[in-house]
C-alpha cells in the first residue's frame, strides 16, 4: 500500500513538473510575430484604408429586423393581456 502511494505521488509530481516546464518554455522559445505590412499610400488609387466594405446596407437590414422583432414582442404582450 505504501509503495503504491509513493508511486502515485512520484508520477503526479513528474507530470506536474512536465506541465509547468512545457507552459513556461513554450513562451520562451516562441518566435516573434512578423512585421505588419506597410500602409498603402492614398495616392496610388488602391482601396480605402477601411477596406471599402458597404456598411449602409447592413445597417438598414439591422434596423428592419429590430423593428420587426419589436412589433412581434409588442403583439405578444398584447395577446397575453
Beta strands, then each sheet from edge to edge (+ up, - down):
end
